Amino acid sequence: MIDSGADGPAIPALERLERRVAWGLRNLQAARVSGVVTEVSMSHYRVAGLSRFLRLGGCVSVDVGDRIQMGEVVKIDDASATLKPFDARCDAAIGARAYRTQNLSLSPDTSWKGRVIDALGRPLDGGGDLACGDRPAPLDADPPAPLRRARVSTAIRTGVRVVDLFTPLCLGQRVGVFAGSGVGKSSLLAMLARAPQFDTVVIALVGERGREVREFLDDTLGENRASTVAVVSTGDESPMMRRLAPKTAMAVAEHFRDRGGSVLLIVDSVTRFAHAARDVALAAGEPAVARGYAPSVFSDLPRLLERAGPGEEGSGSITAIFSVLVDGDDHNDPVADAVRGALDGHIVLDRAIADEGRYPAVNILSSVSRLAHPVWTHEQRKLVANLRSLIARYEETRELRLMGGYTPGADSVLDKAIKSVPRIYEAMTQSPDAPQCEDPFIDLAASLRNDAKSTEA
């Protein structure tokens, strides 16, 4: 059919239809399926009308006055879906429109080094917009296949004497720092963050006090700030943001690992990630099974931890340090137990040691590195075993000696422990601003020789 208008040449009907379709694609909004908010609580929304179009973990936007509030789908049934908003407050009203939207995505880039971002990948440092990389990084990526992963064998020097001597670390190892509040956990993490063997440092500050964030970045990192990507979610933010921050940091670390880099990932703390995951699970209606934690929390933890470690052959590695805040100094807390079993070692900080003024307050007898034996030589392995034995003998007889129940000369091994262990403790003491240790065995030997000379003098 031909349109023979008087004002111009004839236009075929098919071409006219094509023009109208093209104009519509340019100027008309696409049709969207919407739902309606039917319930608002302090922690979540319920939205009706979208259940058949949603998946768990998908995102939904809700009209809140003159802005949009994003939420994640945490539960779906025939009648409605439950959303947890990323904002700290649920501001929508009953009857507000809700729309399915694109899932969260992240495209890290090398230029992100030196930047501070939030859990959604938005800049927090006033340094302008972030450049987008050439490849998206999923926030819930699967870990590398077990049989294609590289082996862990290369030792690293952290510069912290007590760590390098008694719990040495390797590239690609995952280790936990277990401590109560106020025992020096953040200071030890800051010392470990200065290890020189890493191309990139990714730090996730989860649930931290807002006051401490800038102090950590400016004072602690110092000149390492230029090679660090910091992901920050403070304690006043929503559980969704605190739950997302470690995943964002892991996605950034995976980006640099897949390009052959050696990455140090520090998550402070994984306990606050577990607390946030618990809030989300309870809002979804899960039962509390262990000290208030829902079953999905103990599935989320290993899924996050397993993503760290060595990459596939030919790629880089993620050496991960996860801090665990033990509630009430109870190291048998369910989260501490779950994390301890999933990692390649744990460093335990003891409040009694901190009270004596010995920092880092590492409990040598309770701390373990499961990858230490391939790192040590035969002589070093024998020496460390002897040192541990002396420390164990010294500590187990502490009360007996304090009561005056021990006579010098009755036990030659204990006499040696009483003479040597205080010197070992003194040699292991190290302040955050002290120079990094090059070789802990040499430093310990030098310290013991100097003490011996001083005693003789």
Buried (B, 14 or more C-beta within 10 A) or exposed (E): EEEEEEEEEEEEEEEEEEEEEEEEEEEEEEEEEBBBBBEBEEBBBBBBBBBEBBEEEBBBBBBBEEEEBBBBBBBBEEEBBBBBBBBEEBBBEEEBBBBBBEBBEBBBBEEBBBBBBBBBBEBEEEEEEBEBBEEEBEBBEEBBEEEEBBEBEBBBBBBBBBBBBBBBBBBBBBBBBBBBEEBBBBBBBBBBBBBEBBBBBBBBBBBBEEEBBEEBBEEBBEEBBEBBBBBBBBEEBBBBBBBBBBBBBBBBBBBBBBBEBBBBBBBBBBBBBBBBBBBBBBBBEBEEEBEEBBEBBBEBBBEBBBBBBBBBEEBBBBBBBBBBBBBEBEBEBBBBBBBBEBBBBBBBBBBEBBEEEBBBBBBBBEBBBBBBEEBBEEEBEEBBEEBEEBBBBBBEBEEEEEEEEBEEEEBEEBEBBBBBBEBBBEBBBBEBEEEBBEEBBEBBEEBBEEBEEEEEE
